[in-house]
Amino acid sequence: MIQRLFLDHPASVDESYLDHARFAAGFSFWLILAGLAAAVHAILPFAFDHTASGIIRRLHARIESRGR
């Protein structure tokens, strides 16, 4: 049960549990930052006009390059 819950998915993307946790935490950080930039941009359209989309493009490229 522990194997299935904690290790199967990281192994499916060829990572250890800690590697996967580090990747997911970093990804989460950048998504939160993109969300904050988008929220500021919603109120102040001149601010952060390409920040959120740039972060999302970089994150998408990272996911695609993992070669599932």
Summary of the structure (lengths in Angstrom):
residues: 68
radius of gyration: 15.6
end to end distance: 23.8
largest distance: 50.7
contacts: 150
relative contact order: 0.11
helix: 78%
strand: 0%
